[in-house]
Amino acid sequence: MAGKRPSDTPQQSREERLKAALKANLARRKAQSRARQAGQEDRAAGKAPGGQQEKD
């Protein structure tokens, strides 16, 4: 089979997929957390979600 390493077992490839999925999930969660934090800081400074000043 082309492209497969002889040392790859189904368990190893599964672990690699899980590791990659976990890494992607963590990166996505960090980005969401950063976006939420930035949104909270904007609201505290009186800015609307679009970055414009809120009108009273």
Helices and strands as residue ranges (DSSP letters): H 10-44
